[in-house]
Amino acid sequence: MNDKKGYVYILFNKRNGTLYTGVTSFLKRRVYEHKTKLHPDSFTAKYSIDKLGYYEVYERITDAIAREKQIKGGSRTAKLALIEGLNPDWRDLYYEL
């Protein structure tokens, strides 16, 4: 059984811009990888999606993966509502981790 913590996150490139939803077991490192374009051919690198707008913490990575699928299956409006609810000023939350 995998007892690793999990994080679901939404990145953006500008307010109301392009969004990316992901999941990881180490949020700060993963967002840093997006910021430094570790994978230069990736969607996030191509569209400069590197600002952390929203995240959720789970005790188990499996729960985070299930939530990621739920968020990805939802509408853009729902994703924007998540960001606006937690982060109405659209700050880059990476610097607050």
PDB file as gemmi writes it, atoms N, CA and C in Angstrom:
CRYST1    1.000    1.000    1.000  90.00  90.00  90.00 P 1                      
ATOM      1  N   MET A   1       0.840  -1.192   0.000  1.00  0.00           N  
ATOM      2  CA  MET A   1       0.000   0.000   0.000  1.00  0.00           C  
ATOM      3  C   MET A   1       0.879   1.248   0.000  1.00  0.00           C  
ATOM      4  N   ASN A   2       0.502   2.238  -0.779  1.00  0.00           N  
ATOM      5  CA  ASN A   2       1.284   3.461  -0.893  1.00  0.00           C  
ATOM      6  C   ASN A   2       0.718   4.528   0.042  1.00  0.00           C  
ATOM      7  N   ASP A   3       1.483   4.875   1.071  1.00  0.00           N  
ATOM      8  CA  ASP A   3       1.020   5.848   2.054  1.00  0.00           C  
ATOM      9  C   ASP A   3       1.633   7.228   1.834  1.00  0.00           C  
ATOM     10  N   LYS A   4       2.173   7.461   0.663  1.00  0.00           N  
ATOM     11  CA  LYS A   4       2.762   8.751   0.353  1.00  0.00           C  
ATOM     12  C   LYS A   4       1.680   9.823   0.252  1.00  0.00           C  
ATOM     13  N   LYS A   5       1.996  11.036   0.735  1.00  0.00           N  
ATOM     14  CA  LYS A   5       1.064  12.155   0.561  1.00  0.00           C  
ATOM     15  C   LYS A   5       0.926  12.469  -0.921  1.00  0.00           C  
ATOM     16  N   GLY A   6      -0.172  13.109  -1.259  1.00  0.00           N  
ATOM     17  CA  GLY A   6      -0.391  13.492  -2.635  1.00  0.00           C  
ATOM     18  C   GLY A   6      -0.926  14.905  -2.739  1.00  0.00           C  
ATOM     19  N   TYR A   7      -0.654  15.528  -3.850  1.00  0.00           N  
ATOM     20  CA  TYR A   7      -1.104  16.885  -4.114  1.00  0.00           C  
ATOM     21  C   TYR A   7      -1.726  16.943  -5.506  1.00  0.00           C  
ATOM     22  N   VAL A   8      -2.847  17.604  -5.598  1.00  0.00           N  
ATOM     23  CA  VAL A   8      -3.446  17.943  -6.887  1.00  0.00           C  
ATOM     24  C   VAL A   8      -3.232  19.434  -7.049  1.00  0.00           C  
ATOM     25  N   TYR A   9      -2.854  19.863  -8.240  1.00  0.00           N  
ATOM     26  CA  TYR A   9      -2.569  21.281  -8.417  1.00  0.00           C  
ATOM     27  C   TYR A   9      -3.063  21.777  -9.770  1.00  0.00           C  
ATOM     28  N   ILE A  10      -3.305  23.074  -9.821  1.00  0.00           N  
ATOM     29  CA  ILE A  10      -3.659  23.729 -11.085  1.00  0.00           C  
ATOM     30  C   ILE A  10      -2.661  24.851 -11.307  1.00  0.00           C  
ATOM     31  N   LEU A  11      -2.025  24.816 -12.465  1.00  0.00           N  
ATOM     32  CA  LEU A  11      -1.105  25.869 -12.880  1.00  0.00           C  
ATOM     33  C   LEU A  11      -1.793  26.765 -13.904  1.00  0.00           C  
ATOM     34  N   PHE A  12      -1.293  27.990 -14.022  1.00  0.00           N  
ATOM     35  CA  PHE A  12      -1.794  28.920 -15.038  1.00  0.00           C  
ATOM     36  C   PHE A  12      -0.631  29.729 -15.586  1.00  0.00           C  
ATOM     37  N   ASN A  13      -0.857  30.356 -16.740  1.00  0.00           N  
ATOM     38  CA  ASN A  13       0.195  31.212 -17.295  1.00  0.00           C  
ATOM     39  C   ASN A  13      -0.109  32.695 -17.097  1.00  0.00           C  
ATOM     40  N   LYS A  14      -1.377  33.047 -17.010  1.00  0.00           N  
ATOM     41  CA  LYS A  14      -1.805  34.412 -16.703  1.00  0.00           C  
ATOM     42  C   LYS A  14      -3.244  34.324 -16.213  1.00  0.00           C  
ATOM     43  N   ARG A  15      -3.735  35.363 -15.601  1.00  0.00           N  
ATOM     44  CA  ARG A  15      -5.092  35.361 -15.078  1.00  0.00           C  
ATOM     45  C   ARG A  15      -6.075  34.982 -16.182  1.00  0.00           C  
ATOM     46  N   ASN A  16      -6.914  33.996 -15.909  1.00  0.00           N  
ATOM     47  CA  ASN A  16      -7.887  33.480 -16.874  1.00  0.00           C  
ATOM     48  C   ASN A  16      -7.245  32.939 -18.149  1.00  0.00           C  
ATOM     49  N   GLY A  17      -5.975  32.584 -18.073  1.00  0.00           N  
ATOM     50  CA  GLY A  17      -5.260  32.059 -19.236  1.00  0.00           C  
ATOM     51  C   GLY A  17      -5.371  30.548 -19.339  1.00  0.00           C  
ATOM     52  N   THR A  18      -4.336  29.942 -19.894  1.00  0.00           N  
ATOM     53  CA  THR A  18      -4.293  28.500 -20.082  1.00  0.00           C  
ATOM     54  C   THR A  18      -4.029  27.808 -18.741  1.00  0.00           C  
ATOM     55  N   LEU A  19      -4.742  26.708 -18.508  1.00  0.00           N  
ATOM     56  CA  LEU A  19      -4.641  25.974 -17.247  1.00  0.00           C  
ATOM     57  C   LEU A  19      -4.061  24.585 -17.467  1.00  0.00           C  
ATOM     58  N   TYR A  20      -3.451  24.066 -16.414  1.00  0.00           N  
ATOM     59  CA  TYR A  20      -2.936  22.694 -16.421  1.00  0.00           C  
ATOM     60  C   TYR A  20      -3.208  22.092 -15.049  1.00  0.00           C  
ATOM     61  N   THR A  21      -3.784  20.913 -15.018  1.00  0.00           N  
ATOM     62  CA  THR A  21      -4.045  20.205 -13.768  1.00  0.00           C  
ATOM     63  C   THR A  21      -3.111  19.005 -13.673  1.00  0.00           C  
ATOM     64  N   GLY A  22      -2.461  18.849 -12.525  1.00  0.00           N  
ATOM     65  CA  GLY A  22      -1.539  17.745 -12.337  1.00  0.00           C  
ATOM     66  C   GLY A  22      -1.635  17.154 -10.945  1.00  0.00           C  
ATOM     67  N   VAL A  23      -0.867  16.096 -10.729  1.00  0.00           N  
ATOM     68  CA  VAL A  23      -0.805  15.419  -9.438  1.00  0.00           C  
ATOM     69  C   VAL A  23       0.653  15.062  -9.166  1.00  0.00           C  
ATOM     70  N   THR A  24       1.055  15.102  -7.903  1.00  0.00           N  
ATOM     71  CA  THR A  24       2.435  14.805  -7.531  1.00  0.00           C  
ATOM     72  C   THR A  24       2.504  14.410  -6.063  1.00  0.00           C  
ATOM     73  N   SER A  25       3.617  13.835  -5.674  1.00  0.00           N  
ATOM     74  CA  SER A  25       3.839  13.539  -4.262  1.00  0.00           C  
ATOM     75  C   SER A  25       4.769  14.571  -3.617  1.00  0.00           C  
ATOM     76  N   PHE A  26       5.321  15.493  -4.427  1.00  0.00           N  
ATOM     77  CA  PHE A  26       6.216  16.523  -3.896  1.00  0.00           C  
ATOM     78  C   PHE A  26       5.933  17.824  -4.656  1.00  0.00           C  
ATOM     79  N   LEU A  27       5.012  18.615  -4.134  1.00  0.00           N  
ATOM     80  CA  LEU A  27       4.481  19.770  -4.857  1.00  0.00           C  
ATOM     81  C   LEU A  27       5.538  20.814  -5.195  1.00  0.00           C  
ATOM     82  N   LYS A  28       6.329  21.219  -4.237  1.00  0.00           N  
ATOM     83  CA  LYS A  28       7.297  22.293  -4.488  1.00  0.00           C  
ATOM     84  C   LYS A  28       8.281  21.903  -5.588  1.00  0.00           C  
ATOM     85  N   ARG A  29       8.792  20.673  -5.529  1.00  0.00           N  
ATOM     86  CA  ARG A  29       9.728  20.223  -6.569  1.00  0.00           C  
ATOM     87  C   ARG A  29       9.054  20.172  -7.938  1.00  0.00           C  
ATOM     88  N   ARG A  30       7.822  19.668  -7.984  1.00  0.00           N  
ATOM     89  CA  ARG A  30       7.134  19.522  -9.270  1.00  0.00           C  
ATOM     90  C   ARG A  30       6.851  20.870  -9.907  1.00  0.00           C  
ATOM     91  N   VAL A  31       6.412  21.842  -9.120  1.00  0.00           N  
ATOM     92  CA  VAL A  31       6.163  23.179  -9.683  1.00  0.00           C  
ATOM     93  C   VAL A  31       7.477  23.799 -10.141  1.00  0.00           C  
ATOM     94  N   TYR A  32       8.547  23.584  -9.386  1.00  0.00           N  
ATOM     95  CA  TYR A  32       9.862  24.078  -9.796  1.00  0.00           C  
ATOM     96  C   TYR A  32      10.254  23.487 -11.154  1.00  0.00           C  
ATOM     97  N   GLU A  33       9.954  22.212 -11.351  1.00  0.00           N  
ATOM     98  CA  GLU A  33      10.248  21.576 -12.643  1.00  0.00           C  
ATOM     99  C   GLU A  33       9.467  22.246 -13.769  1.00  0.00           C  
ATOM    100  N   HIS A  34       8.219  22.625 -13.503  1.00  0.00           N  
ATOM    101  CA  HIS A  34       7.445  23.362 -14.515  1.00  0.00           C  
ATOM    102  C   HIS A  34       8.084  24.726 -14.760  1.00  0.00           C  
ATOM    103  N   LYS A  35       8.472  25.419 -13.703  1.00  0.00           N  
ATOM    104  CA  LYS A  35       9.051  26.758 -13.827  1.00  0.00           C  
ATOM    105  C   LYS A  35      10.346  26.753 -14.628  1.00  0.00           C  
ATOM    106  N   THR A  36      11.149  25.714 -14.450  1.00  0.00           N  
ATOM    107  CA  THR A  36      12.440  25.642 -15.140  1.00  0.00           C  
ATOM    108  C   THR A  36      12.358  24.904 -16.467  1.00  0.00           C  
ATOM    109  N   LYS A  37      11.142  24.520 -16.852  1.00  0.00           N  
ATOM    110  CA  LYS A  37      10.911  23.821 -18.117  1.00  0.00           C  
ATOM    111  C   LYS A  37      11.805  22.586 -18.236  1.00  0.00           C  
ATOM    112  N   LEU A  38      11.795  21.778 -17.178  1.00  0.00           N  
ATOM    113  CA  LEU A  38      12.587  20.547 -17.147  1.00  0.00           C  
ATOM    114  C   LEU A  38      12.293  19.673 -18.362  1.00  0.00           C  
ATOM    115  N   HIS A  39      11.042  19.650 -18.787  1.00  0.00           N  
ATOM    116  CA  HIS A  39      10.637  18.896 -19.979  1.00  0.00           C  
ATOM    117  C   HIS A  39      10.246  19.919 -21.045  1.00  0.00           C  
ATOM    118  N   PRO A  40      11.214  20.380 -21.848  1.00  0.00           N  
ATOM    119  CA  PRO A  40      10.992  21.507 -22.770  1.00  0.00           C  
ATOM    120  C   PRO A  40       9.932  21.272 -23.848  1.00  0.00           C  
ATOM    121  N   ASP A  41       9.604  20.023 -24.134  1.00  0.00           N  
ATOM    122  CA  ASP A  41       8.598  19.749 -25.162  1.00  0.00           C  
ATOM    123  C   ASP A  41       7.205  19.546 -24.566  1.00  0.00           C  
ATOM    124  N   SER A  42       7.066  19.742 -23.268  1.00  0.00           N  
ATOM    125  CA  SER A  42       5.781  19.507 -22.603  1.00  0.00           C  
ATOM    126  C   SER A  42       4.782  20.630 -22.884  1.00  0.00           C  
ATOM    127  N   PHE A  43       3.527  20.337 -22.638  1.00  0.00           N  
ATOM    128  CA  PHE A  43       2.445  21.315 -22.789  1.00  0.00           C  
ATOM    129  C   PHE A  43       2.710  22.558 -21.937  1.00  0.00           C  
ATOM    130  N   THR A  44       3.122  22.339 -20.679  1.00  0.00           N  
ATOM    131  CA  THR A  44       3.333  23.487 -19.793  1.00  0.00           C  
ATOM    132  C   THR A  44       4.506  24.352 -20.248  1.00  0.00           C  
ATOM    133  N   ALA A  45       5.544  23.726 -20.754  1.00  0.00           N  
ATOM    134  CA  ALA A  45       6.689  24.494 -21.255  1.00  0.00           C  
ATOM    135  C   ALA A  45       6.299  25.274 -22.508  1.00  0.00           C  
ATOM    136  N   LYS A  46       5.589  24.632 -23.400  1.00  0.00           N  
ATOM    137  CA  LYS A  46       5.193  25.262 -24.661  1.00  0.00           C  
ATOM    138  C   LYS A  46       4.368  26.529 -24.436  1.00  0.00           C  
ATOM    139  N   TYR A  47       3.487  26.501 -23.432  1.00  0.00           N  
ATOM    140  CA  TYR A  47       2.595  27.633 -23.175  1.00  0.00           C  
ATOM    141  C   TYR A  47       2.995  28.436 -21.932  1.00  0.00           C  
ATOM    142  N   SER A  48       4.196  28.220 -21.413  1.00  0.00           N  
ATOM    143  CA  SER A  48       4.707  28.927 -20.228  1.00  0.00           C  
ATOM    144  C   SER A  48       3.723  28.900 -19.062  1.00  0.00           C  
ATOM    145  N   ILE A  49       3.201  27.716 -18.791  1.00  0.00           N  
ATOM    146  CA  ILE A  49       2.255  27.525 -17.686  1.00  0.00           C  
ATOM    147  C   ILE A  49       3.084  27.126 -16.468  1.00  0.00           C  
ATOM    148  N   ASP A  50       3.361  28.089 -15.602  1.00  0.00           N  
ATOM    149  CA  ASP A  50       4.293  27.825 -14.512  1.00  0.00           C  
ATOM    150  C   ASP A  50       3.935  28.521 -13.198  1.00  0.00           C  
ATOM    151  N   LYS A  51       2.713  29.015 -13.079  1.00  0.00           N  
ATOM    152  CA  LYS A  51       2.294  29.671 -11.841  1.00  0.00           C  
ATOM    153  C   LYS A  51       1.286  28.780 -11.116  1.00  0.00           C  
ATOM    154  N   LEU A  52       1.538  28.542  -9.840  1.00  0.00           N  
ATOM    155  CA  LEU A  52       0.671  27.684  -9.036  1.00  0.00           C  
ATOM    156  C   LEU A  52      -0.527  28.499  -8.554  1.00  0.00           C  
ATOM    157  N   GLY A  53      -1.702  28.139  -9.063  1.00  0.00           N  
ATOM    158  CA  GLY A  53      -2.905  28.886  -8.713  1.00  0.00           C  
ATOM    159  C   GLY A  53      -3.764  28.225  -7.674  1.00  0.00           C  
ATOM    160  N   TYR A  54      -3.620  26.888  -7.538  1.00  0.00           N  
ATOM    161  CA  TYR A  54      -4.509  26.139  -6.657  1.00  0.00           C  
ATOM    162  C   TYR A  54      -3.878  24.798  -6.339  1.00  0.00           C  
ATOM    163  N   TYR A  55      -4.099  24.319  -5.121  1.00  0.00           N  
ATOM    164  CA  TYR A  55      -3.680  22.950  -4.805  1.00  0.00           C  
ATOM    165  C   TYR A  55      -4.491  22.399  -3.647  1.00  0.00           C  
ATOM    166  N   GLU A  56      -4.519  21.081  -3.583  1.00  0.00           N  
ATOM    167  CA  GLU A  56      -5.160  20.345  -2.496  1.00  0.00           C  
ATOM    168  C   GLU A  56      -4.160  19.307  -2.002  1.00  0.00           C  
ATOM    169  N   VAL A  57      -4.209  19.010  -0.711  1.00  0.00           N  
ATOM    170  CA  VAL A  57      -3.301  18.037  -0.093  1.00  0.00           C  
ATOM    171  C   VAL A  57      -4.110  16.817   0.339  1.00  0.00           C  
ATOM    172  N   TYR A  58      -3.569  15.635   0.074  1.00  0.00           N  
ATOM    173  CA  TYR A  58      -4.210  14.376   0.450  1.00  0.00           C  
ATOM    174  C   TYR A  58      -3.224  13.506   1.218  1.00  0.00           C  
ATOM    175  N   GLU A  59      -3.729  12.747   2.153  1.00  0.00           N  
ATOM    176  CA  GLU A  59      -2.877  11.843   2.938  1.00  0.00           C  
ATOM    177  C   GLU A  59      -2.329  10.699   2.088  1.00  0.00           C  
ATOM    178  N   ARG A  60      -3.067  10.331   1.042  1.00  0.00           N  
ATOM    179  CA  ARG A  60      -2.630   9.235   0.166  1.00  0.00           C  
ATOM    180  C   ARG A  60      -2.594   9.707  -1.282  1.00  0.00           C  
ATOM    181  N   ILE A  61      -1.549   9.331  -1.980  1.00  0.00           N  
ATOM    182  CA  ILE A  61      -1.401   9.715  -3.388  1.00  0.00           C  
ATOM    183  C   ILE A  61      -2.550   9.161  -4.224  1.00  0.00           C  
ATOM    184  N   THR A  62      -3.070   8.011  -3.856  1.00  0.00           N  
ATOM    185  CA  THR A  62      -4.174   7.433  -4.625  1.00  0.00           C  
ATOM    186  C   THR A  62      -5.415   8.327  -4.572  1.00  0.00           C  
ATOM    187  N   ASP A  63      -5.640   8.972  -3.430  1.00  0.00           N  
ATOM    188  CA  ASP A  63      -6.767   9.909  -3.317  1.00  0.00           C  
ATOM    189  C   ASP A  63      -6.530  11.141  -4.189  1.00  0.00           C  
ATOM    190  N   ALA A  64      -5.289  11.594  -4.223  1.00  0.00           N  
ATOM    191  CA  ALA A  64      -4.946  12.748  -5.062  1.00  0.00           C  
ATOM    192  C   ALA A  64      -5.141  12.421  -6.544  1.00  0.00           C  
ATOM    193  N   ILE A  65      -4.773  11.230  -6.946  1.00  0.00           N  
ATOM    194  CA  ILE A  65      -4.942  10.816  -8.345  1.00  0.00           C  
ATOM    195  C   ILE A  65      -6.423  10.774  -8.704  1.00  0.00           C  
ATOM    196  N   ALA A  66      -7.242  10.262  -7.809  1.00  0.00           N  
ATOM    197  CA  ALA A  66      -8.691  10.221  -8.065  1.00  0.00           C  
ATOM    198  C   ALA A  66      -9.259  11.634  -8.197  1.00  0.00           C  
ATOM    199  N   ARG A  67      -8.803  12.535  -7.346  1.00  0.00           N  
ATOM    200  CA  ARG A  67      -9.281  13.924  -7.405  1.00  0.00           C  
ATOM    201  C   ARG A  67      -8.803  14.610  -8.688  1.00  0.00           C  
ATOM    202  N   GLU A  68      -7.579  14.330  -9.100  1.00  0.00           N  
ATOM    203  CA  GLU A  68      -7.065  14.912 -10.344  1.00  0.00           C  
ATOM    204  C   GLU A  68      -7.964  14.517 -11.516  1.00  0.00           C  
ATOM    205  N   LYS A  69      -8.341  13.260 -11.565  1.00  0.00           N  
ATOM    206  CA  LYS A  69      -9.215  12.793 -12.651  1.00  0.00           C  
ATOM    207  C   LYS A  69     -10.555  13.511 -12.605  1.00  0.00           C  
ATOM    208  N   GLN A  70     -11.062  13.729 -11.396  1.00  0.00           N  
ATOM    209  CA  GLN A  70     -12.334  14.437 -11.241  1.00  0.00           C  
ATOM    210  C   GLN A  70     -12.214  15.884 -11.744  1.00  0.00           C  
ATOM    211  N   ILE A  71     -11.151  16.564 -11.357  1.00  0.00           N  
ATOM    212  CA  ILE A  71     -10.957  17.955 -11.791  1.00  0.00           C  
ATOM    213  C   ILE A  71     -10.757  18.020 -13.295  1.00  0.00           C  
ATOM    214  N   LYS A  72      -9.920  17.141 -13.842  1.00  0.00           N  
ATOM    215  CA  LYS A  72      -9.674  17.138 -15.286  1.00  0.00           C  
ATOM    216  C   LYS A  72     -10.946  16.861 -16.076  1.00  0.00           C  
ATOM    217  N   GLY A  73     -11.839  16.066 -15.505  1.00  0.00           N  
ATOM    218  CA  GLY A  73     -13.096  15.745 -16.171  1.00  0.00           C  
ATOM    219  C   GLY A  73     -14.127  16.856 -16.070  1.00  0.00           C  
ATOM    220  N   GLY A  74     -13.860  17.829 -15.236  1.00  0.00           N  
ATOM    221  CA  GLY A  74     -14.791  18.939 -15.046  1.00  0.00           C  
ATOM    222  C   GLY A  74     -14.586  20.041 -16.075  1.00  0.00           C  
ATOM    223  N   SER A  75     -15.392  21.030 -15.972  1.00  0.00           N  
ATOM    224  CA  SER A  75     -15.356  22.146 -16.928  1.00  0.00           C  
ATOM    225  C   SER A  75     -14.255  23.145 -16.579  1.00  0.00           C  
ATOM    226  N   ARG A  76     -13.904  23.951 -17.543  1.00  0.00           N  
ATOM    227  CA  ARG A  76     -12.968  25.052 -17.313  1.00  0.00           C  
ATOM    228  C   ARG A  76     -13.540  25.999 -16.261  1.00  0.00           C  
ATOM    229  N   THR A  77     -14.834  26.243 -16.330  1.00  0.00           N  
ATOM    230  CA  THR A  77     -15.493  27.117 -15.361  1.00  0.00           C  
ATOM    231  C   THR A  77     -15.294  26.597 -13.941  1.00  0.00           C  
ATOM    232  N   ALA A  78     -15.399  25.284 -13.763  1.00  0.00           N  
ATOM    233  CA  ALA A  78     -15.198  24.688 -12.440  1.00  0.00           C  
ATOM    234  C   ALA A  78     -13.754  24.875 -11.971  1.00  0.00           C  
ATOM    235  N   LYS A  79     -12.799  24.733 -12.875  1.00  0.00           N  
ATOM    236  CA  LYS A  79     -11.386  24.924 -12.519  1.00  0.00           C  
ATOM    237  C   LYS A  79     -11.134  26.378 -12.133  1.00  0.00           C  
ATOM    238  N   LEU A  80     -11.692  27.304 -12.906  1.00  0.00           N  
ATOM    239  CA  LEU A  80     -11.530  28.723 -12.575  1.00  0.00           C  
ATOM    240  C   LEU A  80     -12.147  29.033 -11.215  1.00  0.00           C  
ATOM    241  N   ALA A  81     -13.278  28.402 -10.897  1.00  0.00           N  
ATOM    242  CA  ALA A  81     -13.931  28.612  -9.606  1.00  0.00           C  
ATOM    243  C   ALA A  81     -13.049  28.109  -8.452  1.00  0.00           C  
ATOM    244  N   LEU A  82     -12.344  26.995  -8.662  1.00  0.00           N  
ATOM    245  CA  LEU A  82     -11.428  26.499  -7.638  1.00  0.00           C  
ATOM    246  C   LEU A  82     -10.327  27.525  -7.372  1.00  0.00           C  
ATOM    247  N   ILE A  83      -9.734  28.036  -8.435  1.00  0.00           N  
ATOM    248  CA  ILE A  83      -8.669  29.041  -8.283  1.00  0.00           C  
ATOM    249  C   ILE A  83      -9.222  30.289  -7.599  1.00  0.00           C  
ATOM    250  N   GLU A  84     -10.319  30.808  -8.112  1.00  0.00           N  
ATOM    251  CA  GLU A  84     -10.896  32.038  -7.563  1.00  0.00           C  
ATOM    252  C   GLU A  84     -11.280  31.879  -6.094  1.00  0.00           C  
ATOM    253  N   GLY A  85     -11.734  30.680  -5.702  1.00  0.00           N  
ATOM    254  CA  GLY A  85     -12.137  30.445  -4.321  1.00  0.00           C  
ATOM    255  C   GLY A  85     -10.965  30.470  -3.347  1.00  0.00           C  
ATOM    256  N   LEU A  86      -9.854  29.893  -3.749  1.00  0.00           N  
ATOM    257  CA  LEU A  86      -8.669  29.829  -2.891  1.00  0.00           C  
ATOM    258  C   LEU A  86      -7.762  31.036  -3.079  1.00  0.00           C  
ATOM    259  N   ASN A  87      -7.722  31.549  -4.281  1.00  0.00           N  
ATOM    260  CA  ASN A  87      -6.683  32.494  -4.672  1.00  0.00           C  
ATOM    261  C   ASN A  87      -7.273  33.585  -5.589  1.00  0.00           C  
ATOM    262  N   PRO A  88      -8.172  34.420  -5.060  1.00  0.00           N  
ATOM    263  CA  PRO A  88      -8.862  35.403  -5.909  1.00  0.00           C  
ATOM    264  C   PRO A  88      -7.942  36.430  -6.571  1.00  0.00           C  
ATOM    265  N   ASP A  89      -6.761  36.632  -6.017  1.00  0.00           N  
ATOM    266  CA  ASP A  89      -5.816  37.583  -6.609  1.00  0.00           C  
ATOM    267  C   ASP A  89      -4.897  36.941  -7.644  1.00  0.00           C  
ATOM    268  N   TRP A  90      -5.056  35.647  -7.865  1.00  0.00           N  
ATOM    269  CA  TRP A  90      -4.236  34.902  -8.830  1.00  0.00           C  
ATOM    270  C   TRP A  90      -2.742  35.067  -8.528  1.00  0.00           C  
ATOM    271  N   ARG A  91      -2.389  34.955  -7.245  1.00  0.00           N  
ATOM    272  CA  ARG A  91      -0.969  34.967  -6.861  1.00  0.00           C  
ATOM    273  C   ARG A  91      -0.334  33.639  -7.289  1.00  0.00           C  
ATOM    274  N   ASP A  92       0.966  33.655  -7.464  1.00  0.00           N  
ATOM    275  CA  ASP A  92       1.697  32.413  -7.700  1.00  0.00           C  
ATOM    276  C   ASP A  92       1.974  31.808  -6.327  1.00  0.00           C  
ATOM    277  N   LEU A  93       1.204  30.804  -5.944  1.00  0.00           N  
ATOM    278  CA  LEU A  93       1.277  30.223  -4.614  1.00  0.00           C  
ATOM    279  C   LEU A  93       2.575  29.451  -4.358  1.00  0.00           C  
ATOM    280  N   TYR A  94       3.340  29.201  -5.399  1.00  0.00           N  
ATOM    281  CA  TYR A  94       4.613  28.504  -5.250  1.00  0.00           C  
ATOM    282  C   TYR A  94       5.482  29.192  -4.200  1.00  0.00           C  
ATOM    283  N   TYR A  95       5.487  30.510  -4.212  1.00  0.00           N  
ATOM    284  CA  TYR A  95       6.356  31.274  -3.318  1.00  0.00           C  
ATOM    285  C   TYR A  95       5.848  31.284  -1.883  1.00  0.00           C  
ATOM    286  N   GLU A  96       4.673  30.709  -1.651  1.00  0.00           N  
ATOM    287  CA  GLU A  96       4.117  30.622  -0.305  1.00  0.00           C  
ATOM    288  C   GLU A  96       4.203  29.199   0.257  1.00  0.00           C  
ATOM    289  N   LEU A  97       4.760  28.272  -0.514  1.00  0.00           N  
ATOM    290  CA  LEU A  97       4.867  26.877  -0.047  1.00  0.00           C  
ATOM    291  C   LEU A  97       5.950  26.756   1.029  1.00  0.00           C  
TER     292      LEU A  97                                                      
END                                                                             
